[in-house]
C-alpha cells in the first residue's frame, strides 16, 4: 500500500515524466512510456527511478535516474552497477543520469564516468551528471518542470524570496503538488532565515520524514551544527581561522568533528591544532 505522503524520487518524476526525460536527455523528441520497477534482487533504493522512454531515432530505451542528496566517491561504481542491471533485466539500451541535489565538500571532485583497469581488462561506464545548483531556476517555470519545484531555492537564482514564493504558488495551485510544500520549505531554509520560511509556508516534519533523503538531511544538520561549534571555539581561543583549515572540516563525520572539538579545547595554540588536523 502506497504511503499517504510520498515525496521520493519516483513521486517527483511521475508528476511530469515526458518533461523530465526531455530535460535529462536534452532531446525534445523523447517521450516517457512507463516508469518501471528498479529493484534488482539485492538492491532496493528509493532514490533511483527507471523510465522506459522512446524516440523515433533510437526506439525504446531506459532512462536511469539517480537523485542523490550529496555526491560521494561511491557514485561512479553505483551508476555502473545500476546501468548494467537495468539493461540486463529489460534488454534495452540504458541512459544513466546522476542528479546531485546539494554540492559536495570542496575537496571532492564530481566525475561523470566509472573507469577501472585490472589485469589488462577495462570497465567503463559513462553517465550524465546534473548538478542542481548549476541549473537556472527560471527553467523550472518556463518548460515547466514541476518535478524540480521543491528544489527551486537551491537552484541558480532561486534563493530570492520572490522566486521561492513563485514556486510555492505553483505547488499550491495544483492539488497533486500540495504535499511537496514541506520539501520546498526545507530547501528554502538553506537560503532564507528559518523564521521567514516558517512564516510563508508549511513546515510539516511528518511529511518531510516520508522523503527517502530525510535521514541524510537530518544528519547533515547535525554535521553543520558540529562544524559551526568547532569553528566558534577555535575563533574564541585563537582569533581568525585560516580558510584552508575551515575547508578541512567539510564532509567530516560528526564523530571526527567531536574529536577535533576535544583537541581544540586541549591544545595551546592554533599551530598545535593544525598539526593534529593534518595528520
Secondary structure as UniProt FT lines:
FT   HELIX           9..14
FT   HELIX           17..25
FT   TURN            28..29
FT   STRAND          31..36
FT   TURN            41..42
FT   STRAND          48..55
FT   TURN            56..58
FT   STRAND          59..70
FT   TURN            73..74
FT   HELIX           75..90
FT   STRAND          94..102
FT   TURN            106..107
FT   STRAND          113..118
FT   TURN            119..120
FT   STRAND          121..126
FT   STRAND          128..131
FT   HELIX           132..134
FT   HELIX           138..143
FT   HELIX           146..154
FT   HELIX           161..172
FT   HELIX           175..180
FT   HELIX           181..188
FT   TURN            189..191
FT   HELIX           194..200
FT   HELIX           205..208
FT   TURN            209..210
FT   TURN            212..213
FT   HELIX           214..238
FT   HELIX           243..247
FT   TURN            248..251
FT   HELIX           254..266
FT   HELIX           270..277
//
